[in-house]
Amino acid sequence: MRGFEFKDFLEKNIYAVPFGGSYSLITSIDYARKVGMRSGVVGKSAPVYQEQDGKIISCSVTIKKEIKGLIGDFTSLVFFDEYNTGRNQWASKPRTMIAKVAEMHALRMACPEELSQAYSEEEYGKIS
């Protein structure tokens, strides 16, 4: 299970979701934040949204990580139409959902060894 244990399911760090004829392990954004903090992440920016005609176009988030005494910025820009499923919380909380996707992308950039090939539940709707 890629290094996960049963307690990770209980703590909601990961979820098993149906994918094809099997299951895929999807991490929670909280798990990625925990990994980031253990790996030197020292902060993040507020989400920055681009809108047009009252509709969300994109969102960017910057993760700040300490590397050998210096603070590096890792900024991710994601586009709403690439992830929006129009269902569940995407319908009721679109800003929160796209901000989580942008944050997860930035965390993967900042911590590639720890988070490569880890996808959050917010990204899952368009992965399948």
Disulfide bonds with the S-S distance in Angstrom:
none
